[in-house]
């Protein structure tokens, strides 16, 4: 996927949307019959490739950072990744940290806007 991706194909947005729904356990308690752990595991791999594509510059201004949202709001997901040593995927701990911080920054900006209103 990384070898063939470019700005014209939709891999990035598809991963983003999938992660957004898959990791949103509160709003989507049932998802394709998967257990919570299965959703976390799949979400980890989706988040990894999402992060690699983002780092490659394929991210767009319309991404919703579904992976960052999952990391920000679900401490159990963060613990799951740590416990599983980020599945030994190269650079995954840094990728997860980057997307957590990016989402946190978006939340902080929105909170500031609300204070200013």
C-alpha positions as CSV (number, residue, x, y, z in Angstrom):
1,X,0.0,0.0,0.0
2,X,2.8,2.4,0.9
3,X,4.6,1.7,-2.4
4,X,1.6,2.6,-4.5
5,X,-0.1,5.4,-2.6
6,X,-0.4,8.9,-3.9
7,X,-2.7,11.9,-3.4
8,X,-5.2,10.6,-6.0
9,X,-6.1,7.3,-4.3
10,X,-8.2,7.0,-1.2
11,X,-6.2,4.7,1.1
12,X,-5.6,7.4,3.6
13,X,-9.2,8.5,4.0
14,X,-10.5,4.9,4.0
15,X,-8.1,4.0,6.8
16,X,-9.1,7.1,8.7
17,X,-12.8,6.5,8.4
18,X,-12.4,2.8,9.3
19,X,-10.4,3.6,12.4
20,X,-12.9,6.2,13.4
21,X,-15.7,3.7,13.5
22,X,-13.8,0.7,14.6
23,X,-12.3,2.3,17.7
24,X,-15.4,4.2,18.7
25,X,-16.6,1.6,21.2
26,X,-19.1,4.0,22.8
27,X,-21.0,5.0,19.7
28,X,-20.5,1.7,17.9
29,X,-20.6,-1.0,20.7
30,X,-21.2,-3.7,18.1
31,X,-19.0,-3.9,15.0
32,X,-19.0,-6.8,12.6
33,X,-19.2,-9.3,15.6
34,X,-15.7,-8.4,16.7
35,X,-14.6,-8.5,20.3
36,X,-13.1,-5.4,22.0
37,X,-9.6,-7.0,21.8
38,X,-10.1,-7.8,18.1
39,X,-11.1,-4.2,17.4
40,X,-8.1,-2.9,19.3
41,X,-5.7,-5.3,17.4
42,X,-7.2,-4.4,14.0
43,X,-7.3,-0.7,15.0
44,X,-3.6,-0.9,16.0
45,X,-2.6,-2.1,12.5
46,X,-5.0,0.4,10.8
47,X,-3.5,3.2,12.9
48,X,0.0,2.1,12.1
49,X,-0.5,2.3,8.3
50,X,-2.6,5.5,8.7
51,X,0.4,7.0,10.5
52,X,2.8,5.9,7.8
53,X,0.7,7.4,5.1
54,X,0.3,10.6,7.1
55,X,4.1,10.8,7.5
56,X,4.5,10.2,3.8
57,X,2.6,13.4,3.3
58,X,-0.6,11.8,2.0
59,X,-2.7,13.2,4.8
60,X,-5.3,15.7,3.8
61,X,-6.9,18.6,5.5
62,X,-10.2,16.7,5.8
63,X,-8.9,13.7,7.8
64,X,-10.7,13.2,11.1
65,X,-7.7,11.4,12.8
66,X,-9.9,8.5,13.9
67,X,-6.8,6.8,15.3
68,X,-5.9,9.9,17.3
69,X,-9.5,10.1,18.6
70,X,-9.3,6.5,19.7
71,X,-6.0,7.0,21.5
72,X,-7.1,10.3,23.1
73,X,-10.4,9.0,24.5
74,X,-9.6,5.4,25.3
75,X,-7.0,4.7,27.9
76,X,-7.6,1.0,27.5
77,X,-6.5,1.2,23.9
78,X,-3.3,3.0,24.9
79,X,-2.6,0.4,27.5
80,X,-3.3,-2.4,25.0
81,X,-0.8,-1.0,22.6
82,X,1.8,-0.7,25.4
83,X,1.1,-4.2,26.7
84,X,1.6,-5.6,23.3
85,X,4.8,-3.6,22.7
86,X,3.1,-1.8,19.8
87,X,3.2,-5.2,18.0
88,X,6.9,-4.7,17.4
89,X,6.0,-2.5,14.3
90,X,8.9,-0.2,13.5
91,X,8.3,3.3,14.8
92,X,4.7,2.6,15.9
93,X,5.2,4.0,19.4
94,X,6.3,7.3,17.9
95,X,3.4,7.2,15.3
96,X,0.8,6.6,18.1
97,X,2.3,9.4,20.2
98,X,2.3,11.8,17.3
99,X,-1.4,11.2,16.5
100,X,-2.4,11.3,20.1
101,X,-0.7,14.8,20.4
102,X,-2.2,16.0,17.2
103,X,-5.7,15.1,18.3
104,X,-5.1,16.6,21.8
105,X,-4.0,19.8,20.0
106,X,-7.2,19.8,18.0
107,X,-9.2,19.4,21.2
108,X,-7.3,22.2,22.9
109,X,-8.0,24.5,19.9
110,X,-11.7,23.7,20.0
111,X,-11.8,24.3,23.8
112,X,-10.1,27.7,23.3
113,X,-12.6,28.6,20.6
114,X,-15.5,27.8,23.0
115,X,-14.0,29.9,25.7
116,X,-13.7,32.8,23.4
117,X,-17.3,32.7,22.3
